Amino acid sequence: MSVFGEVPQAPPVAVFKLTADFREDSHPQKVNLGVGAYRTDDCQPWVLPVVKKVERLIVEDGSLNHEYLPILGLPEFRSAASKVALGDDNAAIQEGRVGAVQCLGGTGALRIGADFLRRWYNGVNNTATPVYVSAPTWENHNGVFTDAGFKEIRPYHYWDAAKRGLDLAGLLDDLEKAPEHSVFVLHACAHNPTGTDPTQEEWKTIAEIMKRRKLFAFFDSAYQGFASGDLDKDAWAIRFFVSEGFELFIAQSFSKNFGLYNERVGNLTVVAKDGESLTRTLSQMEKIVRTTWSNPPSQGARVVSRTLNSPELFAEWKGNVKTMADRVLLMRSQLRSKLEALGTPGTWDHITQQIGMFSFTGLNPKQVEYLIKEKHVYLMASGRINMCGLTTKNIDYIAQSIHEAVTKVQ
Amino acid sequence: MSVFRDVQQAAPVAVFKLTQDFNNDPFPNKVNLGVGAYKTDEGKPWVLPVVKKVEKLIVHDDRLNHEYLPILGLPEFRSSASKIALGDDSPAIREDRVGAVQCLGGTGALKMGAEFLRRFYNGNNNTKTPIYVSAPTWENHNGVFTNAGFEDVRPYKYWDAEKRGLDLAGLLSDLESCPERSIFVLHACAHNPTGTDPTQEQWKKIAEVMMRRKLFPFFDSAYQGFASGNLEKDAWALRYFVSKGFEMFCAQSFSKNFGLYNERVGNLTIVARDSDNLKRVLSQMEKIVRITWSNPPSQGARVVSLTLTSPDLFSEWKENVKTMADRVLLMRAQLRAKLEVLGTPGTWSHITDQIGMFSFTGLNPKQVEYMIKEKHVYLMASGRINMCGLTSKNINYVAESIHEAVTKENSRPQSVDKLFCDSLDRNDTGVMTSDQPVLSMILVLTGSS
């Protein structure tokens, strides 16, 4: 009777289902180590002080209105965001061959980039171009590229479970074997979910092969500044690739490093060989944006833009970012030492070697289930934990729980 | 050398190109009657006082943070937005068969609806289901549905250029002859670009045919409250269809009626047969949202939600909306009066008969070109003007300019075919739905001069 009678029920997105289950759980010591959002040591969300300050400036600024932004977004946001990624003095920017599209968070940037590549890269509407994503990767990468029309999403070797580190040999092998012109989605830093990044030397090797084999680099940069506490350090790989002459895309998210998750602040930085190619590319990006969201939302972009473009606010922001990054580093080192003190079987140095918000604990699905059901500690089925969910108040309970899971469940 | 070497330069979106040209024009008396945004009598953008007030409330509310919204959006926004469209006491809402997805403006709502329908309506991934859009329609309708994967976007008769009104017979005929289960994009009120809406009796006829032939109504509601100044009046057609038992979508925009253009506040309201069907539909909407923008932006939705759910703020908002609608009505009345006083050839009652932000003046492409190039009055190639661009200070100049354009550019055009092709080039959309009436207008004007 209903025109929707045949519509199947879709399973919920895992990470949000986890949070929903967590919310319904009444256990007093429950802990949510699922979704990737920063928490203070009181386990509360944190609106960055600089953000609060800038929001007030914006609301009091009588020169601002709500007229449509340009299709590609707020110009001062786009340029400031690209500068944060590539560096103020970046040669490619000076050469006029860097452009950007303000997008809806990192997801929106990936989406517009994917939509563009499917239409215009490696031929026209070449849906057969393989898109490689790391094994494992953020669960939404696959969906975004698939929905943009790509028929071949393939994994590239990345995580070595046995040694709990980067499977460099496997990765390089995949690069050598991939069809020329394949698209590779690279995590700029703080790999999600493993927290394991290539070293600078490893990046150089990766870049060499990618250049030789004409592979397209599509960086996902969601944690700049958040990973090490240092913006430039976290952008090293991206800048290296640009300095090597690559044409590439960078999907930047300001969700984490500005704590502006729900204002959807993202930027697709486009590096082309010359200004003319860039112009044509941006003109096609406009067409894609127009039929998706028409033009982007203003609030978050204004906050970020004002902050990045003011020396004082910029300094204050960097301080806020360092606060977050330092707390994560502290939790990493404390969790590791507690597990070692407990004598939990296995090695736990990966917890401090890994970087960024997440840790790939190495816990298997049964151990994960134990943690959730018996200990009310919520984490992803992959064993990924959000370090931000740890606090000085719950870290003992968590270490204890992990210890139990590992010793009781095989 | 560049991997982008084969990327073609895309034509700019016409309406934004127009504004750009306007901005670059140094002429002191220039007027922008292009893009559909409200302007005050000073020709300035207007941040609604209630919006300013609520933004301050939000920034000072320390209970608020920036954590991700749910994928489908802010719950209190979704429900209050759907209530605005369907009415507080809507039986469908009480029967728990109305749901919503917070989207990025009206465009985002159309996009989500289109993506869902292409995947799940009339079979699975049936890209052949025809999508009917009015001739003419908002230029982006075609692109949104095409990019969602639909292969067959067609025009339905709408604008009768000769009588400058609704071509009801043509519309009904298209409804009778189209394939069953076709999707029809209907403008809830204040049709863009013609400003011409069906009457209640005409809507009833449309609904009767659509019900009988199993056609799917997809309403585009971008001007509720803005059209007549009255929220209920502007939602009459929508509510009528719901009362008739249709399952349908409504893409709501709060860009105009809240003046929140750049915060991208939209809502896709879904009316299903029952809550079970609704639930499954929403679960699939989540999947589509997730791979497009993941979850929606908070700011604009918070402003709208707080306003709609507070009796005082809601009243204040309605006043602000009425202020805008009234100024537009005044400009309509004055423009018509001035053209009649000037004795400008043609009839101009359509300016006050039409409703909402836009007027389909009936000016042909050559006359439009004259307006832009000689008089620095910027309007769309279709002859559409944004009434909000008129002010008490520029209305005389605009009326005189129209008078000149009509009297000077009324000579027989080179060839009808060339004009038609020229007007095709001005649009960057695929299906040429919006230029058939231009062609008709050319024929009418050449015939009558």
HADDOCK unambig.tbl for C-alpha pairs under 7 A between the chains (distance, minus, plus):
assign (segid A and resid 2 and name CA) (segid B and resid 273 and name CA) 5.64 0.50 0.50
assign (segid A and resid 3 and name CA) (segid B and resid 121 and name CA) 6.94 0.50 0.50
assign (segid A and resid 4 and name CA) (segid B and resid 121 and name CA) 6.95 0.50 0.50
assign (segid A and resid 4 and name CA) (segid B and resid 277 and name CA) 6.01 0.50 0.50
assign (segid A and resid 5 and name CA) (segid B and resid 277 and name CA) 6.39 0.50 0.50
assign (segid A and resid 7 and name CA) (segid B and resid 120 and name CA) 6.18 0.50 0.50
assign (segid A and resid 7 and name CA) (segid B and resid 280 and name CA) 6.23 0.50 0.50
assign (segid A and resid 7 and name CA) (segid B and resid 281 and name CA) 6.47 0.50 0.50
assign (segid A and resid 8 and name CA) (segid B and resid 280 and name CA) 6.07 0.50 0.50
assign (segid A and resid 9 and name CA) (segid B and resid 280 and name CA) 4.61 0.50 0.50
assign (segid A and resid 9 and name CA) (segid B and resid 283 and name CA) 6.06 0.50 0.50
assign (segid A and resid 9 and name CA) (segid B and resid 284 and name CA) 6.92 0.50 0.50
assign (segid A and resid 10 and name CA) (segid B and resid 283 and name CA) 5.23 0.50 0.50
assign (segid A and resid 10 and name CA) (segid B and resid 284 and name CA) 5.54 0.50 0.50
assign (segid A and resid 47 and name CA) (segid B and resid 65 and name CA) 6.03 0.50 0.50
assign (segid A and resid 47 and name CA) (segid B and resid 66 and name CA) 6.69 0.50 0.50
assign (segid A and resid 55 and name CA) (segid B and resid 59 and name CA) 6.68 0.50 0.50
assign (segid A and resid 56 and name CA) (segid B and resid 59 and name CA) 6.43 0.50 0.50
assign (segid A and resid 59 and name CA) (segid B and resid 55 and name CA) 6.73 0.50 0.50
assign (segid A and resid 59 and name CA) (segid B and resid 56 and name CA) 6.43 0.50 0.50
assign (segid A and resid 65 and name CA) (segid B and resid 45 and name CA) 6.99 0.50 0.50
assign (segid A and resid 65 and name CA) (segid B and resid 47 and name CA) 6.03 0.50 0.50
assign (segid A and resid 66 and name CA) (segid B and resid 47 and name CA) 6.66 0.50 0.50
assign (segid A and resid 66 and name CA) (segid B and resid 259 and name CA) 6.72 0.50 0.50
assign (segid A and resid 66 and name CA) (segid B and resid 260 and name CA) 5.43 0.50 0.50
assign (segid A and resid 66 and name CA) (segid B and resid 261 and name CA) 5.68 0.50 0.50
assign (segid A and resid 66 and name CA) (segid B and resid 262 and name CA) 5.21 0.50 0.50
assign (segid A and resid 67 and name CA) (segid B and resid 45 and name CA) 6.99 0.50 0.50
assign (segid A and resid 67 and name CA) (segid B and resid 261 and name CA) 5.51 0.50 0.50
assign (segid A and resid 67 and name CA) (segid B and resid 262 and name CA) 5.55 0.50 0.50
assign (segid A and resid 68 and name CA) (segid B and resid 261 and name CA) 5.23 0.50 0.50
assign (segid A and resid 68 and name CA) (segid B and resid 262 and name CA) 4.40 0.50 0.50
assign (segid A and resid 69 and name CA) (segid B and resid 262 and name CA) 5.81 0.50 0.50
assign (segid A and resid 104 and name CA) (segid B and resid 293 and name CA) 5.61 0.50 0.50
assign (segid A and resid 107 and name CA) (segid B and resid 292 and name CA) 6.73 0.50 0.50
assign (segid A and resid 107 and name CA) (segid B and resid 293 and name CA) 5.54 0.50 0.50
assign (segid A and resid 107 and name CA) (segid B and resid 294 and name CA) 6.17 0.50 0.50
assign (segid A and resid 108 and name CA) (segid B and resid 292 and name CA) 5.97 0.50 0.50
assign (segid A and resid 108 and name CA) (segid B and resid 293 and name CA) 4.84 0.50 0.50
assign (segid A and resid 111 and name CA) (segid B and resid 292 and name CA) 6.12 0.50 0.50
assign (segid A and resid 120 and name CA) (segid B and resid 7 and name CA) 5.95 0.50 0.50
assign (segid A and resid 121 and name CA) (segid B and resid 3 and name CA) 6.93 0.50 0.50
assign (segid A and resid 121 and name CA) (segid B and resid 4 and name CA) 6.90 0.50 0.50
assign (segid A and resid 140 and name CA) (segid B and resid 291 and name CA) 6.72 0.50 0.50
assign (segid A and resid 143 and name CA) (segid B and resid 291 and name CA) 5.84 0.50 0.50
assign (segid A and resid 144 and name CA) (segid B and resid 291 and name CA) 4.74 0.50 0.50
assign (segid A and resid 144 and name CA) (segid B and resid 292 and name CA) 6.95 0.50 0.50
assign (segid A and resid 259 and name CA) (segid B and resid 66 and name CA) 6.71 0.50 0.50
assign (segid A and resid 260 and name CA) (segid B and resid 66 and name CA) 5.42 0.50 0.50
assign (segid A and resid 261 and name CA) (segid B and resid 66 and name CA) 5.66 0.50 0.50
assign (segid A and resid 261 and name CA) (segid B and resid 67 and name CA) 5.51 0.50 0.50
assign (segid A and resid 261 and name CA) (segid B and resid 68 and name CA) 5.21 0.50 0.50
assign (segid A and resid 262 and name CA) (segid B and resid 66 and name CA) 5.17 0.50 0.50
assign (segid A and resid 262 and name CA) (segid B and resid 67 and name CA) 5.54 0.50 0.50
assign (segid A and resid 262 and name CA) (segid B and resid 68 and name CA) 4.39 0.50 0.50
assign (segid A and resid 262 and name CA) (segid B and resid 69 and name CA) 5.82 0.50 0.50
assign (segid A and resid 262 and name CA) (segid B and resid 296 and name CA) 6.94 0.50 0.50
assign (segid A and resid 262 and name CA) (segid B and resid 297 and name CA) 5.40 0.50 0.50
assign (segid A and resid 262 and name CA) (segid B and resid 298 and name CA) 5.54 0.50 0.50
assign (segid A and resid 263 and name CA) (segid B and resid 297 and name CA) 4.40 0.50 0.50
assign (segid A and resid 263 and name CA) (segid B and resid 298 and name CA) 5.41 0.50 0.50
assign (segid A and resid 263 and name CA) (segid B and resid 299 and name CA) 6.74 0.50 0.50
assign (segid A and resid 264 and name CA) (segid B and resid 296 and name CA) 6.91 0.50 0.50
assign (segid A and resid 264 and name CA) (segid B and resid 297 and name CA) 5.49 0.50 0.50
assign (segid A and resid 273 and name CA) (segid B and resid 2 and name CA) 5.63 0.50 0.50
assign (segid A and resid 277 and name CA) (segid B and resid 4 and name CA) 5.91 0.50 0.50
assign (segid A and resid 277 and name CA) (segid B and resid 5 and name CA) 6.28 0.50 0.50
assign (segid A and resid 280 and name CA) (segid B and resid 7 and name CA) 6.22 0.50 0.50
assign (segid A and resid 280 and name CA) (segid B and resid 8 and name CA) 6.04 0.50 0.50
assign (segid A and resid 280 and name CA) (segid B and resid 9 and name CA) 4.57 0.50 0.50
assign (segid A and resid 281 and name CA) (segid B and resid 4 and name CA) 6.95 0.50 0.50
assign (segid A and resid 281 and name CA) (segid B and resid 7 and name CA) 6.35 0.50 0.50
assign (segid A and resid 283 and name CA) (segid B and resid 9 and name CA) 6.07 0.50 0.50
assign (segid A and resid 283 and name CA) (segid B and resid 10 and name CA) 5.27 0.50 0.50
assign (segid A and resid 284 and name CA) (segid B and resid 9 and name CA) 6.88 0.50 0.50
assign (segid A and resid 284 and name CA) (segid B and resid 10 and name CA) 5.55 0.50 0.50
assign (segid A and resid 291 and name CA) (segid B and resid 140 and name CA) 6.75 0.50 0.50
assign (segid A and resid 291 and name CA) (segid B and resid 143 and name CA) 5.79 0.50 0.50
assign (segid A and resid 291 and name CA) (segid B and resid 144 and name CA) 4.66 0.50 0.50
assign (segid A and resid 292 and name CA) (segid B and resid 107 and name CA) 6.78 0.50 0.50
assign (segid A and resid 292 and name CA) (segid B and resid 108 and name CA) 6.02 0.50 0.50
assign (segid A and resid 292 and name CA) (segid B and resid 111 and name CA) 6.14 0.50 0.50
assign (segid A and resid 292 and name CA) (segid B and resid 144 and name CA) 6.97 0.50 0.50
assign (segid A and resid 293 and name CA) (segid B and resid 104 and name CA) 5.62 0.50 0.50
assign (segid A and resid 293 and name CA) (segid B and resid 107 and name CA) 5.52 0.50 0.50
assign (segid A and resid 293 and name CA) (segid B and resid 108 and name CA) 4.85 0.50 0.50
assign (segid A and resid 294 and name CA) (segid B and resid 107 and name CA) 6.15 0.50 0.50
assign (segid A and resid 296 and name CA) (segid B and resid 262 and name CA) 6.92 0.50 0.50
assign (segid A and resid 296 and name CA) (segid B and resid 264 and name CA) 6.91 0.50 0.50
assign (segid A and resid 297 and name CA) (segid B and resid 262 and name CA) 5.40 0.50 0.50
assign (segid A and resid 297 and name CA) (segid B and resid 263 and name CA) 4.40 0.50 0.50
assign (segid A and resid 297 and name CA) (segid B and resid 264 and name CA) 5.49 0.50 0.50
assign (segid A and resid 298 and name CA) (segid B and resid 262 and name CA) 5.55 0.50 0.50
assign (segid A and resid 298 and name CA) (segid B and resid 263 and name CA) 5.41 0.50 0.50
assign (segid A and resid 299 and name CA) (segid B and resid 263 and name CA) 6.75 0.50 0.50
assign (segid A and resid 299 and name CA) (segid B and resid 299 and name CA) 6.69 0.50 0.50
